[in-house]
Amino acid sequence: MDKENLLARIMPHLSCPASLGNPIYETFSLSSVVVLIHFTRSSPHVLLTKRSSSLRSHGGEISFPGGRYTKEDENLLNTAIRETGEEIGIKLTAGDILGCLNAVKTLTSNFFIVPFVSILQNIDQPIPFADEVEAVLDLPLMSLLSTMSPDTEHISIDELYKFNYDSYLIWGATARILKQLNEFITPSC
């Protein structure tokens, strides 16, 4: 799949919540992430991180680069851009962001996550910040999406999904974000 085809499939589904400039979700901890898709190797790849095992919240789990909103950020888009730079050394601008997918909530830690999407032709080599990130995973997007299956190991009132790529298990909020991509990108049979 080339970049134009990918953009044509994703763009109709992207939006930006009206609350980005003034977060109003008082019962949740607000955060945002960047779904960073790139064509550095000619086919679409997506960047994920393996969070440091020493982190108190979601340690050792696979996630998109991003993090918690602070008032200094002024909005969730700035949070996503700042956190991506801090976690993996990729410097983005607002112009690199195409829009966002539907927000997701974590099931255990009460986070409300807005996933912003960036599709770039090339990116610099990621440099993980070791205090927060054990590894940066640069995975082929289509191969990763093809591994989606129901997640029966975690209990919820909602349908849950997981992705398995190599030895990496991706579940929870990250899997729900990937499921959205899967619905938009993968042609239904």
C-alpha positions as CSV (number, residue, x, y, z in Angstrom):
1,M,0.0,0.0,0.0
2,D,1.4,3.4,-0.9
3,K,1.0,6.7,1.0
4,E,-1.7,8.1,-1.3
5,N,-3.8,4.9,-0.9
6,L,-3.4,4.9,2.9
7,L,-4.3,8.6,3.1
8,A,-7.4,8.0,1.0
9,R,-8.6,5.3,3.4
10,I,-7.8,7.1,6.6
11,M,-8.6,10.8,6.0
12,P,-12.4,10.4,5.8
13,H,-12.4,9.0,9.3
14,L,-10.2,11.6,11.1
15,S,-11.6,14.4,13.1
16,C,-10.6,16.7,15.9
17,P,-12.7,16.9,19.1
18,A,-14.0,20.4,19.9
19,S,-12.5,20.2,23.4
20,L,-8.9,20.1,22.3
21,G,-8.3,23.7,23.3
22,N,-10.1,23.4,26.6
23,P,-10.2,19.9,28.0
24,I,-13.5,19.3,29.9
25,Y,-13.2,15.6,30.9
26,E,-12.9,16.2,34.6
27,T,-13.4,12.6,35.7
28,F,-10.5,11.3,33.6
29,S,-6.8,11.9,33.4
30,L,-6.3,13.4,30.0
31,S,-3.6,12.2,27.6
32,S,-2.9,12.0,23.9
33,V,-0.7,9.9,21.7
34,V,0.6,10.1,18.1
35,V,-0.1,7.2,15.7
36,L,3.0,7.8,13.6
37,I,2.9,6.0,10.3
38,H,5.8,6.4,7.9
39,F,7.1,5.2,4.6
40,T,10.9,5.4,5.3
41,R,11.1,1.7,4.1
42,S,8.6,2.3,1.3
43,S,5.8,0.3,2.9
44,P,3.8,1.7,5.8
45,H,5.3,1.2,9.2
46,V,3.9,2.4,12.6
47,L,6.0,3.4,15.6
48,L,5.1,2.0,19.0
49,T,7.0,2.0,22.3
50,K,7.6,-0.6,24.9
51,R,7.2,1.3,28.1
52,S,9.8,1.0,30.8
53,S,9.0,-1.8,33.2
54,S,9.9,0.5,36.1
55,L,7.0,2.8,35.3
56,R,4.2,2.8,37.9
57,S,1.4,3.0,35.3
58,H,1.3,0.5,32.4
59,G,4.9,-0.5,32.9
60,G,6.3,-2.9,30.3
61,E,3.2,-2.5,28.0
62,I,3.2,-1.6,24.3
63,S,1.8,1.9,23.5
64,F,1.9,4.7,21.1
65,P,4.3,7.6,22.0
66,G,2.4,10.2,24.0
67,G,1.4,11.0,27.6
68,R,-0.4,13.0,30.1
69,Y,-1.8,16.5,29.5
70,T,-0.4,19.4,31.4
71,K,-1.8,22.9,31.6
72,E,1.4,24.2,30.1
73,D,0.6,22.2,26.9
74,E,-2.6,24.3,26.4
75,N,-4.2,21.5,24.4
76,L,-4.0,17.8,23.8
77,L,-2.4,18.2,20.4
78,N,0.6,20.0,22.0
79,T,0.7,17.2,24.6
80,A,1.0,14.5,21.9
81,I,3.7,16.5,20.0
82,R,5.7,17.2,23.2
83,E,5.5,13.7,24.6
84,T,6.5,12.1,21.2
85,G,9.6,14.3,21.2
86,E,10.5,13.5,24.8
87,E,9.8,9.7,24.5
88,I,11.3,8.9,21.1
89,G,13.1,12.0,19.9
90,I,10.9,12.6,16.9
91,K,10.1,16.3,16.6
92,L,6.7,16.9,15.0
93,T,4.8,20.1,14.4
94,A,1.0,20.7,14.3
95,G,1.3,20.7,10.5
96,D,2.4,17.0,10.6
97,I,-0.9,16.0,12.3
98,L,-3.7,15.1,10.0
99,G,-6.5,14.7,12.6
100,C,-7.4,12.2,15.2
101,L,-9.2,8.9,15.7
102,N,-11.9,8.3,18.3
103,A,-10.7,8.8,21.8
104,V,-10.4,5.7,24.0
105,K,-10.4,5.1,27.7
106,T,-8.1,2.8,29.6
107,L,-9.9,0.1,31.6
108,T,-7.8,0.3,34.8
109,S,-6.1,3.6,35.1
110,N,-8.8,6.1,34.2
111,F,-7.1,7.7,31.3
112,F,-9.0,9.3,28.4
113,I,-6.6,9.1,25.3
114,V,-6.9,11.1,22.1
115,P,-5.0,9.5,19.3
116,F,-3.6,11.9,16.7
117,V,-2.5,10.6,13.3
118,S,0.6,11.6,11.4
119,I,1.5,10.0,8.1
120,L,5.0,11.0,6.9
121,Q,7.1,9.9,4.0
122,N,10.3,9.7,6.1
123,I,11.3,10.1,9.8
124,D,14.5,10.4,11.6
125,Q,15.9,7.5,13.6
126,P,13.9,7.3,16.9
127,I,16.0,7.8,20.0
128,P,14.2,6.3,23.1
129,F,14.3,8.1,26.4
130,A,15.4,5.2,28.6
131,D,13.6,6.4,31.8
132,E,10.3,5.9,30.0
133,V,10.9,3.7,27.0
134,E,12.6,0.4,26.9
135,A,12.4,0.1,23.1
136,V,10.9,1.7,20.0
137,L,9.1,-0.8,17.8
138,D,9.0,0.1,14.1
139,L,6.5,-2.4,12.8
140,P,5.1,-3.1,9.3
141,L,1.6,-1.7,9.6
142,M,-0.3,-4.2,7.4
143,S,1.4,-7.2,8.9
144,L,0.6,-5.9,12.4
145,L,-3.0,-5.3,11.6
146,S,-3.4,-8.8,10.2
147,T,-2.8,-10.3,13.6
148,M,-5.9,-8.8,15.2
149,S,-7.9,-11.3,17.3
150,P,-10.4,-11.2,20.2
151,D,-8.8,-10.6,23.6
152,T,-10.4,-13.2,25.9
153,E,-7.7,-12.8,28.6
154,H,-8.8,-9.4,29.9
155,I,-12.3,-8.8,31.4
156,S,-14.5,-5.9,30.3
157,I,-18.1,-5.1,29.4
158,D,-16.7,-4.0,26.0
159,E,-15.4,-6.1,23.2
160,L,-11.6,-6.3,23.5
161,Y,-9.0,-7.1,20.8
162,K,-5.3,-7.8,20.8
163,F,-2.5,-7.9,18.3
164,N,0.5,-10.2,18.4
165,Y,3.6,-9.3,16.3
166,D,6.8,-11.3,16.8
167,S,7.0,-11.6,20.6
168,Y,5.0,-8.4,21.3
169,L,1.4,-8.6,22.7
170,I,-0.5,-5.4,22.1
171,W,-3.8,-5.1,24.0
172,G,-5.9,-2.5,25.9
173,A,-6.3,1.1,24.7
174,T,-3.4,0.7,22.2
175,A,-5.2,-2.3,20.6
176,R,-8.5,-0.4,20.5
177,I,-6.7,2.4,18.6
178,L,-5.1,-0.1,16.2
179,K,-8.6,-1.7,15.7
180,Q,-9.9,1.6,14.4
181,L,-7.0,1.8,11.9
182,N,-7.7,-1.8,10.9
183,E,-11.4,-1.0,10.2
184,F,-10.4,2.0,8.0
185,I,-7.4,0.5,6.2
186,T,-8.1,-3.2,5.7
187,P,-10.6,-3.9,3.0
188,S,-13.5,-6.0,4.3
189,C,-14.1,-9.3,2.6
